[in-house]
């Protein structure tokens, strides 16, 4: 039968045509060309030699094999319509040949029905080929669109090269201008540094007073423990005179503990001095694992007792709420301690000022501190029920040397340094206030890249 070889030739030709659109200049085109030549040679041999019965089945197997590859390879997806078009005709012809060979009476009985089936399969084939032709036109249109896009990209590339040349020329000009600006900027920076140095020297007197105030608390501890140690030494001598060695050793242990506390508070005083000077010079503090709750509580008590040492009549309620799951995170404890101490000092000053000006006996000065751990940050909140901060100066409180305190009572560096320290920790320092009611400072320090235990 001449139909099968023609179908096979048509399918191979269509595959080659589609692949030339999708994959031009590949080995596929050459291989399919040789496949078409092979089909033609086999067809000629079939016409010459009496092997039609064998070659018919060869054609069908080849068509089915190629059809399998078409459905298997995503690249040939658009060829599936053609395979579906020819498949009913191939199957019906195969059934006819099998019936004619195996059971001729049945073949003769249903030959008319098989002929009708062949006619229907031909109609199906024509309809599907028309559909395939439309798909091929769409593919060609898509290919033309791709080629147009490539041409457009080439044009854009050419324009890009021209623009790059222009940009290089402009860049050279800008670089020259940049060098000139950098020279001017360097001179301006030197002038600015001299000006900042002059301003810092002018505020040195106020800064010194602030440092003295901050280190007074640990110095008080040092003095107190020194006095107690002297008394303990006298007691130890008395016990030694009595011959009570055990009691003398116990007193010696207390003296040793006091000396350790003296050393501890001496180091704390040193840390406070360094922290106060952070605004005027860069430090080399290193992050270390720190218990935020312990650090906060320590400076809370330190600030309160320091103010009480200066003003015996001062009194305030202390409220704490520490998140026990907070654990340790990597911070520079000296710097964060300086921030917390400054916020506590300001809070106690605010409630003290309101107490001195308030005629109401119902007013109860209160300062509270809260720590909280969220998913990605640690939050420390310091709140007081003082007079609050006026809205008109709220946007200035983090500026260096700005203060709402009377002359001689504040340097104006505390909140500025605190803001810089928290920013250096990649955190935030925010304030919420209402005049006559409260002020609340909130420190947020990210846990990311810090160690939490």
C-alpha positions as CSV (number, residue, x, y, z in Angstrom):
1,X,0.0,0.0,0.0
2,X,1.4,3.4,-0.9
3,X,-0.5,5.3,1.9
4,X,1.8,4.3,4.8
5,X,5.1,5.3,3.2
6,X,3.6,8.6,2.2
7,X,2.3,9.2,5.7
8,X,5.7,8.3,7.2
9,X,7.5,10.7,4.7
10,X,5.0,13.4,5.5
11,X,5.5,13.0,9.3
12,X,9.3,13.1,9.0
13,X,9.1,16.1,6.7
14,X,6.9,17.9,9.2
15,X,9.2,17.1,12.1
16,X,12.2,18.4,10.1
17,X,10.2,21.6,9.2
18,X,9.3,22.2,12.9
19,X,12.7,21.6,14.2
20,X,14.2,24.0,11.6
21,X,12.0,26.7,13.2
22,X,12.8,25.8,16.7
23,X,16.4,24.6,16.4
24,X,18.1,26.0,13.3
25,X,21.6,24.8,12.4
26,X,21.6,21.6,14.5
27,X,22.4,17.9,13.7
28,X,18.6,17.1,13.7
29,X,18.1,18.6,10.3
30,X,20.9,16.5,8.8
31,X,19.8,13.3,10.4
32,X,16.1,13.7,9.4
33,X,17.3,14.4,5.8
34,X,19.0,11.1,5.7
35,X,15.9,9.5,7.3
36,X,13.8,10.8,4.4
37,X,16.3,9.4,1.9
38,X,16.1,6.0,3.6
39,X,12.3,6.0,3.4
40,X,12.5,6.8,-0.3
41,X,14.9,3.9,-0.9
42,X,12.8,1.5,1.0
43,X,9.7,2.6,-0.9
44,X,11.5,2.0,-4.3
45,X,12.6,-1.5,-3.1
46,X,9.0,-2.2,-2.2
47,X,7.9,-1.3,-5.7
48,X,10.6,-3.5,-7.3
49,X,10.6,-6.5,-5.0
50,X,7.5,-8.6,-3.9
51,X,7.8,-7.6,-0.2
52,X,4.7,-5.4,0.2
53,X,3.2,-7.5,3.0
54,X,6.4,-7.1,5.1
55,X,7.0,-3.5,4.3
56,X,3.5,-2.5,5.2
57,X,4.1,-3.6,8.7
58,X,7.5,-1.9,8.7
59,X,5.9,1.4,7.7
60,X,3.3,1.1,10.5
61,X,5.9,0.2,13.1
62,X,8.1,3.1,12.0
63,X,5.1,5.5,12.2
64,X,4.2,4.2,15.7
65,X,7.8,4.5,16.8
66,X,8.1,8.0,15.5
67,X,4.7,8.8,17.1
68,X,6.0,7.5,20.5
69,X,9.0,9.8,20.3
70,X,6.8,12.8,19.4
71,X,4.7,12.2,22.5
72,X,7.8,11.6,24.6
73,X,9.8,14.7,23.7
74,X,8.4,18.0,24.9
75,X,10.3,19.7,22.0
76,X,7.9,18.0,19.5
77,X,4.7,18.8,21.4
78,X,3.3,20.7,18.4
79,X,3.6,17.6,16.2
80,X,1.2,15.5,18.3
81,X,-1.8,16.7,16.3
82,X,-0.3,15.2,13.1
83,X,0.3,11.8,14.8
84,X,-3.3,11.9,16.2
85,X,-4.5,12.7,12.6
86,X,-2.9,9.6,11.1
87,X,-3.3,7.2,14.0
88,X,-6.9,6.0,13.4
89,X,-6.1,5.3,9.7
90,X,-3.0,3.3,10.6
91,X,-4.9,1.2,13.2
92,X,-7.8,0.5,10.9
93,X,-5.5,-0.6,8.0
94,X,-3.6,-2.8,10.4
95,X,-6.8,-4.4,11.6
96,X,-7.9,-5.0,8.0
97,X,-4.6,-6.8,7.1
98,X,-4.7,-8.9,10.3
99,X,-8.3,-10.0,9.6
100,X,-7.5,-10.8,6.0
101,X,-4.5,-13.0,7.1
102,X,-6.0,-14.6,10.2
103,X,-9.8,-15.0,9.4
104,X,-10.8,-14.2,5.8
105,X,-14.5,-15.0,6.3
106,X,-14.9,-12.4,9.0
107,X,-12.9,-9.9,6.9
108,X,-15.3,-10.4,4.0
109,X,-18.3,-10.1,6.3
110,X,-17.3,-6.7,7.8
111,X,-15.4,-5.4,4.8
112,X,-18.0,-2.7,4.1
113,X,-17.8,-1.5,7.8
114,X,-14.1,-1.4,7.6
115,X,-14.3,0.7,4.4
116,X,-16.7,3.1,6.2
117,X,-14.2,3.2,9.1
118,X,-11.4,4.0,6.7
119,X,-13.5,6.8,5.2
120,X,-14.2,8.3,8.7
121,X,-10.5,8.0,9.5
122,X,-9.7,9.9,6.3
123,X,-12.2,12.6,7.3
124,X,-10.6,12.7,10.8
125,X,-7.1,12.9,9.2
126,X,-8.1,15.9,7.0
127,X,-9.7,17.8,9.9
128,X,-6.7,17.2,12.1
129,X,-4.2,18.2,9.3
130,X,-6.1,21.4,8.8
131,X,-5.8,22.0,12.6
132,X,-2.1,21.2,12.4
133,X,-1.6,23.6,9.6
134,X,-3.1,26.3,11.7
135,X,-0.7,25.4,14.5
136,X,2.2,25.5,12.1
137,X,1.2,29.0,11.0
138,X,1.0,30.1,14.6
139,X,4.5,28.6,15.2
140,X,5.9,30.4,12.2
141,X,4.3,33.6,13.4
142,X,5.9,33.1,16.8
143,X,9.2,32.4,15.1
144,X,8.9,35.6,13.0
145,X,8.1,37.5,16.2
146,X,11.2,36.0,17.8
147,X,13.4,37.0,14.9
148,X,11.9,40.5,15.0
149,X,12.7,40.6,18.7
150,X,16.3,39.6,18.0
151,X,16.6,42.3,15.4
152,X,15.2,44.8,18.0
153,X,17.7,43.5,20.6
154,X,20.6,44.0,18.1
155,X,19.4,47.5,17.5
156,X,19.2,48.1,21.2
157,X,22.7,46.7,21.7
158,X,24.0,49.1,19.0
159,X,22.3,52.0,20.7
160,X,23.6,50.8,24.1
161,X,27.2,50.8,22.8
162,X,26.8,54.4,21.6
163,X,25.3,55.4,25.0
164,X,28.2,53.6,26.8
165,X,30.7,55.7,24.9
166,X,28.7,58.9,25.8
167,X,28.5,57.7,29.5
168,X,32.3,57.1,29.5
169,X,32.9,60.6,28.4
170,X,30.5,62.0,30.9
171,X,32.0,59.8,33.6
172,X,35.4,61.2,32.9
173,X,34.0,64.7,33.3
174,X,32.2,63.7,36.5
175,X,35.3,62.1,37.9
176,X,37.2,65.2,37.4
177,X,34.5,67.3,39.1
178,X,34.4,64.7,41.9
179,X,38.1,65.1,42.5
180,X,37.6,68.8,42.8
181,X,34.7,68.4,45.2
182,X,36.6,65.9,47.3
183,X,39.4,68.4,47.7
184,X,36.9,71.0,48.7
185,X,35.1,68.5,51.0
186,X,38.4,67.6,52.7
187,X,39.1,71.2,53.5
188,X,35.5,71.7,54.8
189,X,35.8,68.5,56.9
190,X,39.0,69.8,58.5
191,X,37.3,73.1,59.3
192,X,34.3,71.3,60.7
193,X,36.5,69.1,62.9
194,X,38.2,72.3,64.3
195,X,34.7,73.7,65.0
196,X,33.5,70.6,66.7
197,X,36.6,70.5,68.8
198,X,36.0,74.1,69.9
199,X,32.4,73.4,70.8
200,X,33.5,70.4,72.9
201,X,36.1,72.4,74.7
202,X,33.5,75.0,75.4
203,X,31.2,72.4,77.0
204,X,34.0,70.7,78.9
205,X,33.0,72.4,82.2
206,X,29.4,71.0,82.0
207,X,30.6,67.6,80.8
208,X,33.0,67.4,83.8
209,X,30.2,68.1,86.2
210,X,28.1,65.4,84.5
211,X,30.9,62.9,84.8
212,X,31.4,63.7,88.5
213,X,27.7,63.2,89.1
214,X,27.6,59.8,87.3
215,X,30.7,58.4,89.1
216,X,29.5,59.5,92.5
217,X,27.4,56.3,93.1
218,X,30.2,53.8,92.6
219,X,32.6,56.0,94.6
220,X,30.0,56.0,97.4
221,X,30.1,52.2,97.4
222,X,33.9,52.3,97.4
223,X,33.9,54.6,100.4
224,X,31.2,52.7,102.3
225,X,32.9,49.3,101.8
226,X,36.3,50.9,102.8
227,X,34.9,52.1,106.0
228,X,33.2,48.8,106.8
229,X,36.5,47.0,106.0
230,X,38.4,49.2,108.5
231,X,35.9,48.4,111.2
232,X,36.2,44.7,110.3
233,X,40.0,44.8,110.6
234,X,39.6,46.3,114.1
235,X,37.2,43.4,115.0
236,X,39.6,40.9,113.5
237,X,42.5,42.2,115.6
238,X,40.3,41.9,118.7
239,X,39.4,38.3,117.9
240,X,43.1,37.5,117.3
241,X,44.0,39.0,120.7
242,X,41.3,36.7,122.2
243,X,42.8,33.8,120.3
244,X,39.6,33.1,118.3
245,X,41.2,32.1,115.0
246,X,38.0,30.8,113.4
247,X,36.1,34.1,114.0
248,X,39.2,36.0,112.7
249,X,39.2,34.0,109.5
250,X,35.4,34.6,109.0
251,X,36.0,38.4,109.4
252,X,39.0,38.1,107.0
253,X,36.7,36.5,104.4
254,X,34.2,39.4,104.8
255,X,37.1,41.8,104.3
256,X,38.1,40.0,101.1
257,X,34.5,40.1,99.9
258,X,34.4,43.9,100.6
259,X,37.7,44.4,98.7
260,X,36.2,42.5,95.7
261,X,33.2,44.8,95.8
262,X,35.5,47.9,96.0
263,X,37.4,46.6,92.9
264,X,34.1,46.0,91.2
265,X,32.7,49.5,91.8
266,X,36.1,51.0,90.9
267,X,35.9,49.3,87.6
268,X,32.3,50.5,87.2
269,X,33.4,54.1,87.8
270,X,36.0,53.6,85.2
271,X,33.4,52.3,82.8
272,X,31.1,55.2,83.5
273,X,33.8,57.7,82.7
274,X,34.6,55.9,79.4
275,X,31.0,55.8,78.6
276,X,30.5,59.5,79.2
277,X,33.4,60.3,76.9
278,X,32.1,58.2,74.0
279,X,30.5,61.3,72.4
280,X,33.9,63.0,72.2
281,X,36.0,60.1,71.1
282,X,35.6,56.7,69.5
283,X,35.8,53.7,71.8
284,X,37.1,50.2,71.1
285,X,34.4,48.4,73.1
286,X,33.8,44.8,72.2
287,X,30.5,43.0,72.4
288,X,30.1,40.3,75.0
289,X,27.3,38.1,76.3
290,X,25.4,40.2,78.8
291,X,22.4,39.5,81.0
292,X,20.1,42.5,80.1
293,X,17.9,42.0,83.1
294,X,20.8,42.1,85.5
295,X,22.4,45.0,83.8
296,X,19.1,47.0,83.8
297,X,18.4,46.3,87.5
298,X,21.9,47.2,88.5
299,X,21.8,50.6,86.9
300,X,18.2,51.2,88.1
301,X,19.2,50.8,91.7
302,X,22.5,52.7,91.1
303,X,20.6,55.7,89.7
304,X,18.1,55.8,92.5
305,X,20.6,55.5,95.3
306,X,22.8,58.0,93.7
307,X,20.1,60.6,93.7
308,X,19.1,59.7,97.2
309,X,22.7,60.3,98.3
310,X,22.5,63.8,96.9
311,X,19.0,64.5,98.1
312,X,17.9,62.7,101.2
313,X,14.4,64.0,100.9
314,X,13.9,62.4,97.5
315,X,11.6,59.4,97.3
316,X,10.0,57.4,94.5
317,X,8.3,54.1,93.9
318,X,10.4,51.7,91.8
319,X,8.5,49.2,89.6
320,X,10.2,46.4,87.6
321,X,8.9,43.8,85.2
322,X,11.7,41.7,83.7
323,X,11.2,39.0,81.1
324,X,12.8,35.9,82.5
325,X,13.2,34.3,79.1
326,X,15.4,37.2,77.9
327,X,18.7,35.5,78.7
328,X,22.0,36.9,77.4
329,X,22.7,38.7,74.2
330,X,25.9,40.1,72.7
331,X,26.2,43.9,73.4
332,X,28.7,46.4,74.6
333,X,27.5,46.4,78.3
334,X,29.4,49.6,79.1
335,X,27.6,51.5,76.3
336,X,24.1,50.0,76.9
337,X,24.6,50.6,80.7
338,X,25.4,54.2,80.0
339,X,22.2,54.6,78.0
340,X,20.0,52.9,80.7
341,X,21.6,54.9,83.5
342,X,21.0,58.1,81.6
343,X,17.3,57.3,81.0
344,X,16.9,56.4,84.7
345,X,18.6,59.6,85.8
346,X,16.3,61.7,83.6
347,X,13.2,59.8,84.8
348,X,14.1,60.4,88.5
349,X,14.8,64.0,87.7
350,X,11.4,64.4,86.1
351,X,9.4,62.9,89.0
352,X,11.6,64.9,91.5
353,X,10.9,68.1,89.6
354,X,7.1,67.3,89.6
355,X,7.2,66.5,93.3
356,X,8.8,69.8,94.2
357,X,6.2,71.7,92.1
358,X,3.1,69.7,92.8
359,X,0.8,70.8,95.6
360,X,-1.2,67.6,95.4
361,X,-0.7,65.0,98.1
362,X,-2.2,62.3,95.9
363,X,0.8,62.4,93.5
364,X,3.1,59.4,93.9
365,X,6.4,59.7,92.0
366,X,6.9,56.4,90.2
367,X,9.6,55.2,87.8
368,X,9.2,51.8,86.1
369,X,11.3,49.6,83.9
370,X,10.2,46.7,81.7
371,X,12.2,44.2,79.6
372,X,10.6,42.1,76.9
373,X,11.8,39.7,74.3
374,X,10.0,39.5,71.0
375,X,10.7,37.3,68.0
376,X,13.6,39.4,66.7
377,X,14.4,42.1,69.3
378,X,14.9,43.0,72.9
379,X,12.8,45.9,74.2
380,X,13.7,47.9,77.3
381,X,11.1,50.5,78.4
382,X,11.7,53.2,81.0
383,X,8.6,55.2,82.1
384,X,8.0,57.9,84.6
385,X,4.9,59.8,85.7
386,X,6.6,63.2,85.7
387,X,5.6,66.4,83.8
388,X,6.4,65.0,80.3
389,X,8.3,66.7,77.5
390,X,6.7,69.7,75.7
391,X,5.7,68.8,72.1
392,X,7.6,71.9,70.7
393,X,11.0,70.5,71.8
394,X,10.3,66.8,71.3
395,X,12.1,66.7,67.9
396,X,15.2,68.3,69.5
397,X,15.9,66.1,72.5
398,X,18.4,63.8,70.7
399,X,20.4,66.7,69.4
400,X,23.9,67.2,71.0
401,X,24.0,69.9,73.8
402,X,20.2,70.4,73.8
403,X,18.7,70.2,77.3
404,X,15.5,71.2,79.1
405,X,17.2,71.3,82.5
406,X,18.3,74.6,84.1
407,X,21.9,75.8,83.4
408,X,24.4,73.8,85.4
409,X,22.1,70.7,85.9
410,X,22.6,69.1,82.5
411,X,25.2,68.9,79.7
412,X,22.8,68.1,76.9
413,X,24.9,65.2,75.8
414,X,23.1,62.3,77.6
415,X,20.2,61.6,75.1
416,X,22.4,62.4,72.1
417,X,25.1,59.9,73.2
418,X,22.3,57.3,74.1
419,X,20.8,57.7,70.6
420,X,24.2,57.2,68.9
421,X,25.0,54.1,71.1
422,X,21.6,52.4,70.3
423,X,22.0,53.3,66.6
424,X,25.5,51.7,66.6
425,X,23.8,48.5,68.0
426,X,21.4,48.7,64.9
427,X,18.6,49.4,67.3
428,X,16.1,52.2,67.9
429,X,15.5,54.7,70.7
430,X,11.9,56.1,70.7
431,X,10.0,58.4,73.0
432,X,6.3,58.7,73.9
433,X,5.1,61.5,76.2
434,X,2.1,63.4,77.3
435,X,2.6,66.8,79.0
436,X,1.8,66.7,82.7
437,X,1.3,62.9,82.7
438,X,4.2,60.7,81.6
439,X,7.3,60.1,79.6
440,X,8.3,56.7,78.2
441,X,11.6,55.8,76.4
442,X,11.7,52.5,74.6
443,X,15.0,50.9,73.5
444,X,14.8,48.2,70.8
445,X,17.9,46.1,70.2
446,X,17.7,43.4,67.4
447,X,18.6,39.9,68.5
448,X,19.7,39.0,64.9
449,X,23.5,38.4,64.9
450,X,23.4,38.4,68.7
451,X,23.5,35.3,70.9
452,X,20.5,34.6,73.0
453,X,20.6,31.9,75.6
